[in-house]
């Protein structure tokens, strides 16, 4: 089953963090861009990995710890940028809602 991605102009409602049904959701994807509402519950983590594009993480709510080449603490209102290929991991200190955006270099996709 294919993931639903928003069409241009379509509004997406990001679920409230205090709703246990709120989960990670793909928002939009094009050849050069991807957006994801990333929900990581307290005590859960995302294993170390890297992505091919530049990425940003905006912490909407909660508290997350990033490990890897660029360790950081993200709390509500914090924004982080990582260069393409930067190894990182995510650990939720508290229930956390993040807006993940990835920018892909179309010329490198080849």
N, C-alpha and C positions, 0 to 999 in steps of 0.2 A: 504494500500500500504506500503510495507516494505521500510525502509530507505536504501539508497545505502551506503555501507561501502567499502572502498578500500580493494582490495586484496593485499597480500604480493607483494611488488615490484611495485605496481601501484602508479603513481604520481598524486597527487591532487593539483589543483591550487586554492589557497585561494583568493577569490575576493578582489578587491581593496576597501578600505573603502569609497573612494569618489564616488563609483558607487552605486546609490540607490538600485540597484537590489541585491547587496551583502547582504546575510542573513546568519544566523546561519546554519551550515551544519555538520552532522555527518561525521567523517572521517574514523574511524576504531573502531572495537570492537572485543574482544576475551573474553573468560571467565575471564581473569585476567587483562584486559586493555581496556580503552576506550579513544578516542581522539575526540574532537569536536572543530570546529572553531566557536567560540561564538562571535556574532556581537550584540552589544547593542547600540542602537541609543541614542543620547543626550536626556536626560530627561526621558528615559525609565528605568525600573528597573526589577530585578528578585527578587521575594518575598523571605523572609527568608526560608531556607531549610537546609538540610544536606544530605550528601551522605555516603554510607557505606564504601567507600574506601578512601585511601589517595589521595589527589588531588593536582595538581599544576595549577597555572594560569600564563601564560606568556603574558604580554601586548605587542602586536605587534604594535599597534598604538592607539592613543586616551588617554582618562583619565577616569578611573573608581574609584568609592569609594566602598569599601567593609565594610559592617556593620556586627554586630554579635559579637561572642566571640573574633575575631581577626580583629578589625577594621584596615583598611589600605587604602592608596591611591596608585593606580597603574597608571603609565604613561609608554609610549613607552620604552621598554627595561627592565622594572621591572618584577620580577619573585616572586611568592608567593607559599609557601607550606602549606597545612592544613592537620592535622591528621584526620583519619576517624571519622565521626560523628560530626565534628565541625560545629555548626550552623553559617550560613553566608547569606548575601544578597548582591546583586550587583546593583549599581546605576551608570549610565553613565553620567558623567559630560559633556563629549563631545562624539561624535561618537567614539565607541571603538571596537577594534578587539582584541580578546583574544584567545590564544590557551589553551584549557582546557584538561588536562590529568587526568585520574582516574585509580588508581591501586587497583584492588580488591584482597582480600585474598581468594584464591580458596579453602583453607581448611575450611574457615568459611562459604562458600556458601553451603556446605554440602549435 
